[in-house]
Amino acid sequence: MVARRSAPPSPATAPLTVALLALPGVVAFDAVLAGQVFGDPTPTRDHPRAPAGGLYTLRLCGLGPGPVTAAGGLPFVLPAGLEALADAHTIVVPGVADHEQPPPPTVLDALRAAHARGARLLSICTGAFILAAAGVLDGRRATTHWARAARLAALYPRVCVDPRVLYVDEGVGRHEKLTPGDTEI
């Protein structure tokens, strides 16, 4: 099965939109790491002639615009709500502190809709629990933090959890790899 999603932009194309979903209790490291990867407009060795604005346009979003507190108390101010997922090419789902608690149905519906239209979905670490709760990992290989892999498999038996790998890419093409425990579909 070929995953439906956008390929990374070439230096000659307009930047692709990446939505970074910061839910209450977001793991700050995961969110900041994704922000650094997708929000840095600096040309890279692979794309020395990247557009002036960079290869990606990063949108920080959550349940709604406004403040959200990360795990450990770090505050984030989100400029957008779930509407930012509606036309994003890529959606990054960082882990959250209470990863066993499914997010609100509005989040799950927005992720399902993005998946159905072909957006690239990417979780970092325990963010895989959120994608699994949405059902978009059913029948697919996925991974998470090694210490949480057995729990992910127990809660979501339709997900083929592979605790032995650092990341899973269920699609075709060359993509950024962020951290151990990434799942990309």
VMD Tcl script that builds the backbone (N, CA, C; Angstrom):
set m [mol new atoms 555]
animate dup $m
set s [atomselect $m all]
$s set {name element resname resid chain x y z} {
  {N N MET 1 A 0.833 -1.168 0.000}
  {CA C MET 1 A 0.000 0.000 0.000}
  {C C MET 1 A 0.882 1.236 0.000}
  {N N VAL 2 A 0.569 2.187 -0.847}
  {CA C VAL 2 A 1.310 3.429 -0.904}
  {C C VAL 2 A 0.561 4.469 -0.085}
  {N N ALA 3 A 1.240 5.063 0.863}
  {CA C ALA 3 A 0.606 6.094 1.692}
  {C C ALA 3 A 0.332 7.320 0.843}
  {N N ARG 4 A -0.780 7.956 1.078}
  {CA C ARG 4 A -1.148 9.174 0.353}
  {C C ARG 4 A -0.576 10.353 1.115}
  {N N ARG 5 A 0.368 11.029 0.498}
  {CA C ARG 5 A 0.935 12.200 1.150}
  {C C ARG 5 A 1.799 12.970 0.183}
  {N N SER 6 A 2.171 14.143 0.584}
  {CA C SER 6 A 2.972 15.020 -0.246}
  {C C SER 6 A 4.446 14.710 -0.073}
  {N N ALA 7 A 5.183 14.843 -1.149}
  {CA C ALA 7 A 6.633 14.688 -1.082}
  {C C ALA 7 A 7.242 15.995 -0.596}
  {N N PRO 8 A 8.458 15.940 -0.039}
  {CA C PRO 8 A 9.123 17.174 0.362}
  {C C PRO 8 A 9.286 18.094 -0.851}
  {N N PRO 9 A 9.255 19.397 -0.644}
  {CA C PRO 9 A 9.352 20.317 -1.770}
  {C C PRO 9 A 10.747 20.323 -2.365}
  {N N SER 10 A 10.824 20.608 -3.648}
  {CA C SER 10 A 12.125 20.833 -4.261}
  {C C SER 10 A 12.449 22.307 -4.059}
  {N N PRO 11 A 13.716 22.695 -4.188}
  {CA C PRO 11 A 14.069 24.091 -3.977}
  {C C PRO 11 A 13.322 25.045 -4.899}
  {N N ALA 12 A 12.790 24.564 -6.015}
  {CA C ALA 12 A 12.116 25.429 -6.967}
  {C C ALA 12 A 10.631 25.613 -6.650}
  {N N THR 13 A 10.091 24.902 -5.674}
  {CA C THR 13 A 8.668 24.993 -5.389}
  {C C THR 13 A 8.415 25.822 -4.145}
  {N N ALA 14 A 7.151 26.187 -3.979}
  {CA C ALA 14 A 6.753 26.935 -2.793}
  {C C ALA 14 A 6.871 26.044 -1.564}
  {N N PRO 15 A 7.063 26.640 -0.400}
  {CA C PRO 15 A 7.156 25.837 0.826}
  {C C PRO 15 A 5.870 25.057 1.093}
  {N N LEU 16 A 6.022 23.881 1.662}
  {CA C LEU 16 A 4.885 23.079 2.083}
  {C C LEU 16 A 4.513 23.486 3.506}
  {N N THR 17 A 3.245 23.347 3.827}
  {CA C THR 17 A 2.755 23.719 5.147}
  {C C THR 17 A 2.855 22.539 6.103}
  {N N VAL 18 A 3.460 22.778 7.252}
  {CA C VAL 18 A 3.581 21.779 8.310}
  {C C VAL 18 A 2.833 22.311 9.530}
  {N N ALA 19 A 1.878 21.526 10.016}
  {CA C ALA 19 A 1.151 21.891 11.233}
  {C C ALA 19 A 1.737 21.096 12.399}
  {N N LEU 20 A 2.132 21.784 13.430}
  {CA C LEU 20 A 2.676 21.177 14.646}
  {C C LEU 20 A 1.584 21.235 15.704}
  {N N LEU 21 A 1.021 20.082 16.039}
  {CA C LEU 21 A -0.121 19.981 16.935}
  {C C LEU 21 A 0.346 19.907 18.386}
  {N N ALA 22 A 0.177 21.001 19.113}
  {CA C ALA 22 A 0.602 21.072 20.513}
  {C C ALA 22 A -0.631 20.990 21.409}
  {N N LEU 23 A -0.890 19.818 21.927}
  {CA C LEU 23 A -2.020 19.596 22.822}
  {C C LEU 23 A -1.602 19.854 24.265}
  {N N PRO 24 A -2.555 20.053 25.173}
  {CA C PRO 24 A -2.184 20.241 26.580}
  {C C PRO 24 A -1.296 19.097 27.076}
  {N N GLY 25 A -0.228 19.459 27.775}
  {CA C GLY 25 A 0.716 18.468 28.266}
  {C C GLY 25 A 1.715 18.009 27.216}
  {N N VAL 26 A 1.818 18.744 26.106}
  {CA C VAL 26 A 2.759 18.381 25.050}
  {C C VAL 26 A 4.166 18.246 25.634}
  {N N VAL 27 A 4.917 17.290 25.136}
  {CA C VAL 27 A 6.315 17.133 25.550}
  {C C VAL 27 A 7.109 18.224 24.818}
  {N N ALA 28 A 7.606 19.170 25.571}
  {CA C ALA 28 A 8.257 20.341 24.990}
  {C C ALA 28 A 9.417 19.953 24.075}
  {N N PHE 29 A 10.213 18.977 24.469}
  {CA C PHE 29 A 11.345 18.560 23.633}
  {C C PHE 29 A 10.871 18.142 22.255}
  {N N ASP 30 A 9.810 17.335 22.213}
  {CA C ASP 30 A 9.285 16.863 20.926}
  {C C ASP 30 A 8.829 18.029 20.061}
  {N N ALA 31 A 8.090 18.968 20.661}
  {CA C ALA 31 A 7.558 20.108 19.913}
  {C C ALA 31 A 8.676 21.017 19.415}
  {N N VAL 32 A 9.624 21.313 20.278}
  {CA C VAL 32 A 10.710 22.209 19.898}
  {C C VAL 32 A 11.599 21.569 18.839}
  {N N LEU 33 A 11.832 20.283 18.954}
  {CA C LEU 33 A 12.634 19.575 17.946}
  {C C LEU 33 A 11.974 19.672 16.577}
  {N N ALA 34 A 10.681 19.401 16.511}
  {CA C ALA 34 A 9.961 19.497 15.238}
  {C C ALA 34 A 9.989 20.930 14.716}
  {N N GLY 35 A 9.847 21.890 15.619}
  {CA C GLY 35 A 9.930 23.285 15.212}
  {C C GLY 35 A 11.280 23.630 14.612}
  {N N GLN 36 A 12.329 23.080 15.176}
  {CA C GLN 36 A 13.670 23.329 14.645}
  {C C GLN 36 A 13.847 22.702 13.263}
  {N N VAL 37 A 13.350 21.493 13.089}
  {CA C VAL 37 A 13.497 20.798 11.804}
  {C C VAL 37 A 12.689 21.485 10.712}
  {N N PHE 38 A 11.429 21.776 10.994}
  {CA C PHE 38 A 10.546 22.292 9.954}
  {C C PHE 38 A 10.437 23.811 9.927}
  {N N GLY 39 A 10.856 24.489 10.978}
  {CA C GLY 39 A 10.708 25.937 11.031}
  {C C GLY 39 A 11.958 26.712 10.686}
  {N N ASP 40 A 13.080 26.044 10.552}
  {CA C ASP 40 A 14.345 26.720 10.265}
  {C C ASP 40 A 14.454 27.003 8.768}
  {N N PRO 41 A 14.458 28.276 8.357}
  {CA C PRO 41 A 14.527 28.590 6.929}
  {C C PRO 41 A 15.940 28.553 6.348}
  {N N THR 42 A 16.929 28.163 7.143}
  {CA C THR 42 A 18.309 28.142 6.681}
  {C C THR 42 A 18.503 27.069 5.612}
  {N N PRO 43 A 19.100 27.413 4.478}
  {CA C PRO 43 A 19.388 26.384 3.473}
  {C C PRO 43 A 20.258 25.275 4.060}
  {N N THR 44 A 20.079 24.077 3.542}
  {CA C THR 44 A 20.840 22.930 4.010}
  {C C THR 44 A 21.747 22.423 2.909}
  {N N ARG 45 A 22.580 21.461 3.243}
  {CA C ARG 45 A 23.454 20.847 2.253}
  {C C ARG 45 A 22.634 20.196 1.139}
  {N N ASP 46 A 21.498 19.576 1.513}
  {CA C ASP 46 A 20.646 18.922 0.516}
  {C C ASP 46 A 19.895 19.930 -0.344}
  {N N HIS 47 A 19.616 21.102 0.209}
  {CA C HIS 47 A 18.850 22.134 -0.501}
  {C C HIS 47 A 19.543 23.489 -0.352}
  {N N PRO 48 A 20.739 23.647 -0.964}
  {CA C PRO 48 A 21.485 24.892 -0.771}
  {C C PRO 48 A 20.783 26.106 -1.364}
  {N N ARG 49 A 19.869 25.895 -2.317}
  {CA C ARG 49 A 19.164 27.016 -2.924}
  {C C ARG 49 A 17.689 27.010 -2.509}
  {N N ALA 50 A 17.453 26.713 -1.244}
  {CA C ALA 50 A 16.082 26.695 -0.728}
  {C C ALA 50 A 15.452 28.070 -0.891}
  {N N PRO 51 A 14.128 28.117 -1.072}
  {CA C PRO 51 A 13.458 29.417 -1.166}
  {C C PRO 51 A 13.762 30.274 0.058}
  {N N ALA 52 A 13.661 31.574 -0.108}
  {CA C ALA 52 A 13.997 32.505 0.973}
  {C C ALA 52 A 13.244 32.192 2.259}
  {N N GLY 53 A 12.018 31.747 2.171}
  {CA C GLY 53 A 11.233 31.427 3.353}
  {C C GLY 53 A 11.480 30.031 3.882}
  {N N GLY 54 A 12.328 29.263 3.231}
  {CA C GLY 54 A 12.599 27.896 3.646}
  {C C GLY 54 A 11.764 26.889 2.864}
  {N N LEU 55 A 11.981 25.635 3.165}
  {CA C LEU 55 A 11.267 24.562 2.475}
  {C C LEU 55 A 9.868 24.349 3.039}
  {N N TYR 56 A 9.658 24.782 4.271}
  {CA C TYR 56 A 8.389 24.554 4.953}
  {C C TYR 56 A 7.893 25.839 5.600}
  {N N THR 57 A 6.573 25.949 5.678}
  {CA C THR 57 A 5.925 26.976 6.477}
  {C C THR 57 A 5.349 26.262 7.684}
  {N N LEU 58 A 5.792 26.623 8.866}
  {CA C LEU 58 A 5.386 25.935 10.088}
  {C C LEU 58 A 4.234 26.684 10.755}
  {N N ARG 59 A 3.175 25.932 11.103}
  {CA C ARG 59 A 2.037 26.471 11.852}
  {C C ARG 59 A 1.942 25.748 13.176}
  {N N LEU 60 A 2.035 26.479 14.253}
  {CA C LEU 60 A 1.849 25.917 15.590}
  {C C LEU 60 A 0.363 26.001 15.908}
  {N N CYS 61 A -0.234 24.875 16.274}
  {CA C CYS 61 A -1.676 24.858 16.509}
  {C C CYS 61 A -2.020 23.892 17.628}
  {N N GLY 62 A -3.278 23.976 18.075}
  {CA C GLY 62 A -3.752 23.102 19.140}
  {C C GLY 62 A -5.260 23.027 19.113}
  {N N LEU 63 A -5.849 22.766 20.262}
  {CA C LEU 63 A -7.308 22.678 20.342}
  {C C LEU 63 A -7.956 23.987 19.899}
  {N N GLY 64 A -7.298 25.069 20.168}
  {CA C GLY 64 A -7.756 26.396 19.774}
  {C C GLY 64 A -6.602 27.348 19.946}
  {N N PRO 65 A -6.698 28.556 19.397}
  {CA C PRO 65 A -5.629 29.518 19.612}
  {C C PRO 65 A -5.557 29.911 21.084}
  {N N GLY 66 A -4.364 30.248 21.519}
  {CA C GLY 66 A -4.183 30.687 22.899}
  {C C GLY 66 A -3.128 29.877 23.617}
  {N N PRO 67 A -3.042 30.048 24.929}
  {CA C PRO 67 A -1.982 29.380 25.697}
  {C C PRO 67 A -2.258 27.892 25.898}
  {N N VAL 68 A -1.174 27.135 25.931}
  {CA C VAL 68 A -1.217 25.717 26.303}
  {C C VAL 68 A 0.029 25.467 27.144}
  {N N THR 69 A -0.118 24.635 28.155}
  {CA C THR 69 A 1.008 24.346 29.039}
  {C C THR 69 A 1.586 22.988 28.685}
  {N N ALA 70 A 2.890 22.974 28.458}
  {CA C ALA 70 A 3.594 21.739 28.137}
  {C C ALA 70 A 3.870 20.957 29.410}
  {N N ALA 71 A 4.204 19.691 29.251}
  {CA C ALA 71 A 4.661 18.882 30.377}
  {C C ALA 71 A 5.841 19.619 31.008}
  {N N GLY 72 A 5.859 19.705 32.302}
  {CA C GLY 72 A 6.924 20.424 32.986}
  {C C GLY 72 A 6.621 21.899 33.186}
  {N N GLY 73 A 5.488 22.370 32.659}
  {CA C GLY 73 A 5.062 23.730 32.917}
  {C C GLY 73 A 5.453 24.792 31.910}
  {N N LEU 74 A 6.208 24.445 30.885}
  {CA C LEU 74 A 6.616 25.432 29.887}
  {C C LEU 74 A 5.394 25.914 29.107}
  {N N PRO 75 A 5.174 27.234 29.042}
  {CA C PRO 75 A 3.997 27.732 28.320}
  {C C PRO 75 A 4.283 27.937 26.826}
  {N N PHE 76 A 3.303 27.613 26.016}
  {CA C PHE 76 A 3.327 27.916 24.584}
  {C C PHE 76 A 2.100 28.777 24.296}
  {N N VAL 77 A 2.205 29.686 23.348}
  {CA C VAL 77 A 1.049 30.440 22.882}
  {C C VAL 77 A 0.804 30.011 21.443}
  {N N LEU 78 A -0.361 29.433 21.205}
  {CA C LEU 78 A -0.683 28.869 19.898}
  {C C LEU 78 A -1.453 29.883 19.064}
  {N N PRO 79 A -0.980 30.188 17.869}
  {CA C PRO 79 A -1.686 31.154 17.032}
  {C C PRO 79 A -2.909 30.580 16.318}
  {N N ALA 80 A -3.043 29.250 16.292}
  {CA C ALA 80 A -4.139 28.640 15.530}
  {C C ALA 80 A -4.712 27.442 16.266}
  {N N GLY 81 A -5.922 27.097 15.881}
  {CA C GLY 81 A -6.582 25.912 16.400}
  {C C GLY 81 A -6.520 24.784 15.388}
  {N N LEU 82 A -7.433 23.843 15.523}
  {CA C LEU 82 A -7.443 22.658 14.663}
  {C C LEU 82 A -7.674 22.974 13.190}
  {N N GLU 83 A -8.194 24.145 12.889}
  {CA C GLU 83 A -8.388 24.525 11.481}
  {C C GLU 83 A -7.080 24.523 10.704}
  {N N ALA 84 A -5.956 24.670 11.400}
  {CA C ALA 84 A -4.651 24.656 10.740}
  {C C ALA 84 A -4.315 23.291 10.146}
  {N N LEU 85 A -4.994 22.244 10.602}
  {CA C LEU 85 A -4.745 20.910 10.060}
  {C C LEU 85 A -5.435 20.705 8.718}
  {N N ALA 86 A -6.443 21.520 8.417}
  {CA C ALA 86 A -7.303 21.287 7.257}
  {C C ALA 86 A -6.574 21.306 5.922}
  {N N ASP 87 A -5.525 22.113 5.792}
  {CA C ASP 87 A -4.822 22.165 4.510}
  {C C ASP 87 A -3.315 21.935 4.646}
  {N N ALA 88 A -2.885 21.447 5.796}
  {CA C ALA 88 A -1.455 21.179 6.002}
  {C C ALA 88 A -1.024 19.967 5.173}
  {N N HIS 89 A 0.144 20.054 4.593}
  {CA C HIS 89 A 0.715 18.927 3.852}
  {C C HIS 89 A 1.228 17.858 4.813}
  {N N THR 90 A 1.788 18.317 5.933}
  {CA C THR 90 A 2.349 17.433 6.947}
  {C C THR 90 A 1.817 17.874 8.307}
  {N N ILE 91 A 1.464 16.897 9.135}
  {CA C ILE 91 A 1.031 17.180 10.502}
  {C C ILE 91 A 1.958 16.428 11.443}
  {N N VAL 92 A 2.591 17.168 12.340}
  {CA C VAL 92 A 3.498 16.586 13.321}
  {C C VAL 92 A 2.751 16.489 14.649}
  {N N VAL 93 A 2.750 15.286 15.220}
  {CA C VAL 93 A 2.069 15.038 16.490}
  {C C VAL 93 A 3.113 14.666 17.539}
  {N N PRO 94 A 3.538 15.640 18.349}
  {CA C PRO 94 A 4.487 15.337 19.418}
  {C C PRO 94 A 3.810 14.536 20.526}
  {N N GLY 95 A 4.614 13.941 21.373}
  {CA C GLY 95 A 4.073 13.220 22.515}
  {C C GLY 95 A 3.430 14.171 23.514}
  {N N VAL 96 A 2.599 13.591 24.378}
  {CA C VAL 96 A 1.984 14.337 25.480}
  {C C VAL 96 A 2.242 13.572 26.771}
  {N N ALA 97 A 2.189 14.284 27.882}
  {CA C ALA 97 A 2.485 13.660 29.177}
  {C C ALA 97 A 1.540 12.511 29.482}
  {N N ASP 98 A 0.250 12.716 29.281}
  {CA C ASP 98 A -0.739 11.679 29.561}
  {C C ASP 98 A -1.103 10.974 28.256}
  {N N HIS 99 A -0.141 10.239 27.703}
  {CA C HIS 99 A -0.310 9.642 26.370}
  {C C HIS 99 A -1.338 8.521 26.319}
  {N N GLU 100 A -1.715 7.958 27.460}
  {CA C GLU 100 A -2.730 6.899 27.441}
  {C C GLU 100 A -4.147 7.454 27.397}
  {N N GLN 101 A -4.312 8.730 27.659}
  {CA C GLN 101 A -5.623 9.372 27.602}
  {C C GLN 101 A -5.858 9.882 26.181}
  {N N PRO 102 A -6.847 9.334 25.467}
  {CA C PRO 102 A -7.084 9.818 24.098}
  {C C PRO 102 A -7.449 11.304 24.100}
  {N N PRO 103 A -7.044 12.010 23.064}
  {CA C PRO 103 A -7.404 13.427 22.969}
  {C C PRO 103 A -8.899 13.579 22.677}
  {N N PRO 104 A -9.401 14.797 22.734}
  {CA C PRO 104 A -10.818 15.028 22.447}
  {C C PRO 104 A -11.203 14.533 21.048}
  {N N PRO 105 A -12.472 14.166 20.865}
  {CA C PRO 105 A -12.935 13.690 19.549}
  {C C PRO 105 A -12.667 14.673 18.416}
  {N N THR 106 A -12.670 15.974 18.697}
  {CA C THR 106 A -12.404 16.945 17.629}
  {C C THR 106 A -10.997 16.779 17.061}
  {N N VAL 107 A -10.037 16.433 17.919}
  {CA C VAL 107 A -8.662 16.201 17.458}
  {C C VAL 107 A -8.608 14.932 16.615}
  {N N LEU 108 A -9.242 13.870 17.099}
  {CA C LEU 108 A -9.238 12.606 16.362}
  {C C LEU 108 A -9.911 12.771 15.004}
  {N N ASP 109 A -11.031 13.497 14.967}
  {CA C ASP 109 A -11.730 13.738 13.695}
  {C C ASP 109 A -10.862 14.537 12.732}
  {N N ALA 110 A -10.158 15.558 13.236}
  {CA C ALA 110 A -9.302 16.384 12.380}
  {C C ALA 110 A -8.144 15.563 11.815}
  {N N LEU 111 A -7.578 14.666 12.618}
  {CA C LEU 111 A -6.486 13.814 12.127}
  {C C LEU 111 A -7.000 12.813 11.096}
  {N N ARG 112 A -8.167 12.237 11.341}
  {CA C ARG 112 A -8.756 11.310 10.362}
  {C C ARG 112 A -9.033 12.016 9.034}
  {N N ALA 113 A -9.563 13.218 9.110}
  {CA C ALA 113 A -9.860 13.972 7.891}
  {C C ALA 113 A -8.580 14.296 7.127}
  {N N ALA 114 A -7.535 14.685 7.835}
  {CA C ALA 114 A -6.255 14.988 7.189}
  {C C ALA 114 A -5.686 13.738 6.522}
  {N N HIS 115 A -5.771 12.623 7.218}
  {CA C HIS 115 A -5.289 11.360 6.659}
  {C C HIS 115 A -6.077 10.992 5.408}
  {N N ALA 116 A -7.400 11.157 5.467}
  {CA C ALA 116 A -8.258 10.800 4.336}
  {C C ALA 116 A -7.961 11.655 3.102}
  {N N ARG 117 A -7.547 12.891 3.295}
  {CA C ARG 117 A -7.250 13.753 2.142}
  {C C ARG 117 A -5.808 13.607 1.661}
  {N N GLY 118 A -5.014 12.804 2.373}
  {CA C GLY 118 A -3.664 12.520 1.904}
  {C C GLY 118 A -2.548 13.268 2.583}
  {N N ALA 119 A -2.807 13.912 3.702}
  {CA C ALA 119 A -1.734 14.605 4.417}
  {C C ALA 119 A -0.736 13.590 4.968}
  {N N ARG 120 A 0.506 13.999 5.075}
  {CA C ARG 120 A 1.545 13.178 5.695}
  {C C ARG 120 A 1.424 13.370 7.199}
  {N N LEU 121 A 1.296 12.279 7.944}
  {CA C LEU 121 A 1.180 12.338 9.401}
  {C C LEU 121 A 2.458 11.792 10.009}
  {N N LEU 122 A 2.944 12.474 11.018}
  {CA C LEU 122 A 4.208 12.118 11.643}
  {C C LEU 122 A 4.065 12.291 13.140}
  {N N SER 123 A 4.381 11.244 13.891}
  {CA C SER 123 A 4.365 11.373 15.348}
  {C C SER 123 A 5.787 11.305 15.863}
  {N N ILE 124 A 5.974 11.925 17.003}
  {CA C ILE 124 A 7.262 11.858 17.677}
  {C C ILE 124 A 7.026 11.175 19.016}
  {N N CYS 125 A 7.786 10.131 19.251}
  {CA C CYS 125 A 7.761 9.412 20.516}
  {C C CYS 125 A 6.342 8.961 20.870}
  {N N THR 126 A 5.798 9.399 22.001}
  {CA C THR 126 A 4.479 8.923 22.418}
  {C C THR 126 A 3.342 9.603 21.664}
  {N N GLY 127 A 3.639 10.469 20.721}
  {CA C GLY 127 A 2.615 11.003 19.829}
  {C C GLY 127 A 1.957 9.887 19.028}
  {N N ALA 128 A 2.622 8.727 18.929}
  {CA C ALA 128 A 2.035 7.574 18.240}
  {C C ALA 128 A 0.739 7.131 18.912}
  {N N PHE 129 A 0.605 7.349 20.214}
  {CA C PHE 129 A -0.635 6.998 20.907}
  {C C PHE 129 A -1.803 7.817 20.354}
  {N N ILE 130 A -1.556 9.069 20.003}
  {CA C ILE 130 A -2.608 9.935 19.473}
  {C C ILE 130 A -3.017 9.467 18.082}
  {N N LEU 131 A -2.037 9.164 17.226}
  {CA C LEU 131 A -2.374 8.651 15.894}
  {C C LEU 131 A -3.090 7.307 15.994}
  {N N ALA 132 A -2.676 6.469 16.938}
  {CA C ALA 132 A -3.346 5.181 17.130}
  {C C ALA 132 A -4.784 5.390 17.603}
  {N N ALA 133 A -5.006 6.338 18.494}
  {CA C ALA 133 A -6.359 6.626 18.975}
  {C C ALA 133 A -7.258 7.095 17.835}
  {N N ALA 134 A -6.685 7.788 16.859}
  {CA C ALA 134 A -7.449 8.243 15.696}
  {C C ALA 134 A -7.747 7.100 14.731}
  {N N GLY 135 A -7.053 5.970 14.893}
  {CA C GLY 135 A -7.278 4.826 14.023}
  {C C GLY 135 A -6.465 4.850 12.746}
  {N N VAL 136 A -5.623 5.856 12.559}
  {CA C VAL 136 A -4.880 5.959 11.304}
  {C C VAL 136 A -3.664 5.033 11.248}
  {N N LEU 137 A -3.343 4.395 12.371}
  {CA C LEU 137 A -2.239 3.422 12.373}
  {C C LEU 137 A -2.739 1.983 12.293}
  {N N ASP 138 A -4.041 1.780 12.269}
  {CA C ASP 138 A -4.580 0.415 12.201}
  {C C ASP 138 A -4.019 -0.322 10.986}
  {N N GLY 139 A -3.479 -1.516 11.236}
  {CA C GLY 139 A -2.917 -2.335 10.168}
  {C C GLY 139 A -1.563 -1.874 9.674}
  {N N ARG 140 A -0.973 -0.892 10.305}
  {CA C ARG 140 A 0.331 -0.361 9.896}
  {C C ARG 140 A 1.385 -0.629 10.962}
  {N N ARG 141 A 2.641 -0.631 10.525}
  {CA C ARG 141 A 3.753 -0.691 11.465}
  {C C ARG 141 A 3.901 0.675 12.105}
  {N N ALA 142 A 4.262 0.687 13.376}
  {CA C ALA 142 A 4.499 1.933 14.100}
  {C C ALA 142 A 5.468 1.646 15.228}
  {N N THR 143 A 6.026 2.714 15.753}
  {CA C THR 143 A 6.890 2.582 16.911}
  {C C THR 143 A 6.654 3.773 17.823}
  {N N THR 144 A 7.227 3.689 18.998}
  {CA C THR 144 A 7.151 4.766 19.981}
  {C C THR 144 A 8.380 4.625 20.871}
  {N N HIS 145 A 8.434 5.392 21.927}
  {CA C HIS 145 A 9.527 5.244 22.888}
  {C C HIS 145 A 9.573 3.788 23.335}
  {N N TRP 146 A 10.754 3.221 23.404}
  {CA C TRP 146 A 10.886 1.789 23.701}
  {C C TRP 146 A 10.198 1.398 25.009}
  {N N ALA 147 A 10.207 2.291 25.988}
  {CA C ALA 147 A 9.596 1.969 27.285}
  {C C ALA 147 A 8.065 1.997 27.238}
  {N N ARG 148 A 7.506 2.511 26.149}
  {CA C ARG 148 A 6.048 2.605 26.014}
  {C C ARG 148 A 5.488 1.705 24.918}
  {N N ALA 149 A 6.350 0.984 24.216}
  {CA C ALA 149 A 5.916 0.175 23.071}
  {C C ALA 149 A 4.926 -0.918 23.469}
  {N N ALA 150 A 5.188 -1.617 24.550}
  {CA C ALA 150 A 4.272 -2.696 24.970}
  {C C ALA 150 A 2.902 -2.133 25.322}
  {N N ARG 151 A 2.873 -0.960 25.935}
  {CA C ARG 151 A 1.588 -0.359 26.296}
  {C C ARG 151 A 0.826 0.094 25.051}
  {N N LEU 152 A 1.528 0.653 24.073}
  {CA C LEU 152 A 0.890 1.041 22.815}
  {C C LEU 152 A 0.266 -0.183 22.147}
  {N N ALA 153 A 1.011 -1.279 22.118}
  {CA C ALA 153 A 0.501 -2.519 21.515}
  {C C ALA 153 A -0.705 -3.053 22.280}
  {N N ALA 154 A -0.690 -2.942 23.603}
  {CA C ALA 154 A -1.806 -3.451 24.410}
  {C C ALA 154 A -3.064 -2.600 24.228}
  {N N LEU 155 A -2.906 -1.290 24.172}
  {CA C LEU 155 A -4.059 -0.401 24.025}
  {C C LEU 155 A -4.634 -0.405 22.611}
  {N N TYR 156 A -3.773 -0.606 21.626}
  {CA C TYR 156 A -4.187 -0.521 20.223}
  {C C TYR 156 A -3.722 -1.772 19.475}
  {N N PRO 157 A -4.401 -2.904 19.678}
  {CA C PRO 157 A -3.947 -4.170 19.101}
  {C C PRO 157 A -3.975 -4.218 17.569}
  {N N ARG 158 A -4.660 -3.290 16.916}
  {CA C ARG 158 A -4.686 -3.276 15.443}
  {C C ARG 158 A -3.448 -2.607 14.855}
  {N N VAL 159 A -2.630 -2.014 15.711}
  {CA C VAL 159 A -1.383 -1.387 15.269}
  {C C VAL 159 A -0.260 -2.414 15.400}
  {N N CYS 160 A 0.546 -2.535 14.381}
  {CA C CYS 160 A 1.687 -3.462 14.390}
  {C C CYS 160 A 2.887 -2.742 15.007}
  {N N VAL 161 A 2.986 -2.760 16.322}
  {CA C VAL 161 A 4.031 -2.023 17.037}
  {C C VAL 161 A 5.350 -2.783 16.937}
  {N N ASP 162 A 6.380 -2.079 16.495}
  {CA C ASP 162 A 7.716 -2.668 16.379}
  {C C ASP 162 A 8.650 -1.924 17.341}
  {N N PRO 163 A 8.915 -2.498 18.511}
  {CA C PRO 163 A 9.745 -1.808 19.500}
  {C C PRO 163 A 11.242 -1.841 19.178}
  {N N ARG 164 A 11.628 -2.569 18.130}
  {CA C ARG 164 A 13.050 -2.741 17.827}
  {C C ARG 164 A 13.620 -1.677 16.913}
  {N N VAL 165 A 12.762 -0.812 16.374}
  {CA C VAL 165 A 13.240 0.181 15.411}
  {C C VAL 165 A 13.141 1.587 15.993}
  {N N LEU 166 A 13.916 2.492 15.419}
  {CA C LEU 166 A 13.903 3.879 15.868}
  {C C LEU 166 A 12.822 4.699 15.176}
  {N N TYR 167 A 12.509 4.346 13.940}
  {CA C TYR 167 A 11.446 5.043 13.225}
  {C C TYR 167 A 10.841 4.104 12.194}
  {N N VAL 168 A 9.636 4.446 11.770}
  {CA C VAL 168 A 8.917 3.698 10.753}
  {C C VAL 168 A 8.446 4.698 9.711}
  {N N ASP 169 A 8.683 4.407 8.449}
  {CA C ASP 169 A 8.173 5.223 7.350}
  {C C ASP 169 A 7.317 4.307 6.500}
  {N N GLU 170 A 6.021 4.480 6.555}
  {CA C GLU 170 A 5.092 3.628 5.828}
  {C C GLU 170 A 4.829 4.118 4.415}
  {N N GLY 171 A 5.562 5.110 3.966}
  {CA C GLY 171 A 5.317 5.668 2.648}
  {C C GLY 171 A 6.507 5.508 1.731}
  {N N VAL 172 A 6.496 6.294 0.672}
  {CA C VAL 172 A 7.529 6.237 -0.346}
  {C C VAL 172 A 8.231 7.577 -0.384}
  {N N GLY 173 A 9.536 7.578 -0.535}
  {CA C GLY 173 A 10.253 8.831 -0.701}
  {C C GLY 173 A 11.214 9.100 0.430}
  {N N ARG 174 A 11.965 10.195 0.299}
  {CA C ARG 174 A 12.957 10.593 1.272}
  {C C ARG 174 A 12.351 11.642 2.183}
  {N N HIS 175 A 12.419 11.415 3.487}
  {CA C HIS 175 A 11.818 12.341 4.441}
  {C C HIS 175 A 12.743 12.536 5.622}
  {N N GLU 176 A 12.489 13.597 6.356}
  {CA C GLU 176 A 13.267 13.897 7.539}
  {C C GLU 176 A 12.973 12.878 8.626}
  {N N LYS 177 A 13.969 12.501 9.362}
  {CA C LYS 177 A 13.785 11.649 10.536}
  {C C LYS 177 A 14.134 12.506 11.735}
  {N N LEU 178 A 13.286 12.500 12.735}
  {CA C LEU 178 A 13.463 13.420 13.842}
  {C C LEU 178 A 14.141 12.775 15.038}
  {N N THR 179 A 13.492 11.797 15.657}
  {CA C THR 179 A 14.039 11.208 16.865}
  {C C THR 179 A 13.649 9.751 16.941}
  {N N PRO 180 A 14.257 8.986 17.831}
  {CA C PRO 180 A 13.799 7.630 18.049}
  {C C PRO 180 A 12.334 7.638 18.468}
  {N N GLY 181 A 11.593 6.699 17.948}
  {CA C GLY 181 A 10.183 6.596 18.289}
  {C C GLY 181 A 9.272 7.312 17.314}
  {N N ASP 182 A 9.772 7.692 16.145}
  {CA C ASP 182 A 8.952 8.370 15.146}
  {C C ASP 182 A 8.152 7.363 14.345}
  {N N THR 183 A 6.951 7.730 14.002}
  {CA C THR 183 A 6.139 6.969 13.061}
  {C C THR 183 A 5.625 7.944 12.030}
  {N N GLU 184 A 5.803 7.619 10.765}
  {CA C GLU 184 A 5.339 8.494 9.691}
  {C C GLU 184 A 4.483 7.679 8.748}
  {N N ILE 185 A 3.311 8.224 8.426}
  {CA C ILE 185 A 2.451 7.560 7.433}
  {C C ILE 185 A 2.047 8.558 6.372}
}
mol reanalyze $m
mol bondsrecalc $m
mol representation Tube
mol addrep $m
